[in-house]
Amino acid sequence: MSYIDKLKIIPESHINTSKSLSVNDFYNTPYMKPDMLTTSLTHLYGQQMSQALMLHQMTIGKAIYGKDLSSIRKIAVNTMEYKWPIMGRIFRNGICSFSVYNPATTPNVGLGQEKFYIYVDVNVFDKHYTIESPNEYQVRLISDGVLDQHGWRYEAVCQNSASIPTTELQGGVEWAQMFSVNSEEDSDETGHGYRVLPGEATNQINLLRASRSYKGNVANKKLFIDVPVSEGKSSKYWIEQDKFFFDLFWMKAKETVMMYGEYNKTRSGSIALTENNASNAIIRVGAGLLEQIPNTMNYTRLTYDLLRTIVMDIYFSNPLTAAQSVTLMTGQGGMEEFDRAMKDYLNSSAVAWNTTNDKVVQGQGKEMSVNGYFTKVYFIGGYQVQVVHNKMFDYGFRASKSEKHPVTNLPLESYRMIFLNNSIDNSINIQYVCEEGREVIEGFMPGMTAHPAGMPSSNIVVTPRMESSFHRAGTCGIALLNPCYSLHLKYLVA
């Protein structure tokens, strides 16, 4: 075999000269390829480079507060589990847990200063204090609480009525401690007071990892089209896009676990999730933002009245939250629900909405347009709700597999609404947490390959194989210091 036969040869084209030269002959030559209208990549599903980076440490402030990172406090902690002190209600009521009286056979008790029993769930009342029922029946406690199998039992006498209906003593009825009245000279000491000690809240830090590897000379290979390598930038080097996608997936994973993570440590302190290797090491998952919000409701159609009820229920109960600005974080579907709710309210008989206002309708003749949409509402007392668009609910990992709305075809996740109390006790309510010294750690394992820009250039290799790899590990968590004045509103299809 000759030397030339060993070469990879594309044979020349032979054209029958009895035929006219055709464009098909031209297309069939190895030196012809279709023209490219542009070298810029067309994104069939839109730009996906910055759709959901809303809870990552660099963008969390924009998502929740509508401003930059300066509004978010980042705390580096020494352990993978972190705690913070909390204080519950200083004054709480007692709820009837049991009754020895049957309203059908004993409709009233306490006549003629007859003593009777009242059972409550917690030992929150003091001897010689007056307590009051929802229907404003007042009784005086004449004994300390005694715990038995039914709850805390107190002995009482009527105070502002001749007797008391036994329906006031049935399970679920809530009583409040009011005051202590006593005789002039011969009163006994009262109970020694119900005390509330500070508690603590606990969460865990997540440890995330990601890796990429490449072989040979792939770092120097070019495409003949432009591919995105960062927001607003492009390159013909495919490895540059791979590096960008690596960062993109890293940040999306980070924000996803801080939103949707579910705490996996049991009350007994055990964690079932472990590594699938010889170490059998536990894997911690911290509670994300959703799991930390205790107040949850469902809705099928948002209304002005429902919004007002939510604000009053959550914030009115605490005088310190007066005139609060509440952030409503939601997706495109939730924004549309909010806008429609406001317009429905304005179109109702309760309010006259001037649609001829140039802020609502613009144009003239056949060229008319409806202008603007609602993103804020004020309520009596100075409360205001400000809508913030969180694209994670539209394009995040959970939204990508969410069921679709039967009318709008938006993900049902897009209708999720999170009402957030932005500040508490004059400090930022939401804290970004990481492990001290390990917020992000990166490592490069060079082999016998060409390296892309940004990687260390050295003749030192850790493997003789023509393969290099890049590794990243990091820690993250989120703490809602006071979750009591936030609410998670879940959407249900009607």
Secondary structure, DSSP 8 states (H G I E B T S, - for coil): --HHHHS---------TTS---HHHHHTSTT-----S-SB---TT---SSSS--SSTTTHHHHHHSS-GGGSEEEEESSSEEEEEE---SS--EEEEE-S--TTT--EE-TTS--EEEEESS----TT-EEE-TT--EEEE-S--EEETTEEEEEEEESSSS-EEGGGGSTT-EEEEEE----SS-------------EEEEEE-EEEEEEEEEETTGGG-EEEEEEEEETTEEEEEHHHHHHHHHHHHHHHHHHHHHHH------TTS----B-SSTT--B------TTTT---EEEESS--HHHHHHHHHHHHTT-GGGTT-EEEEEE-HHHHHHHHHHHHHHHHSTTS---TTSTTTEEEETTEEEE-----EEEETTTEEEEEEE-THHHHSHHHHTS-B-TTT--BGGGG-EEEEE-EETTEESEEEEEETT-SEEEEEE--SS---TTS---S--S-SSSEEEEEEEEEEEEEES-GGG-EEEEE---
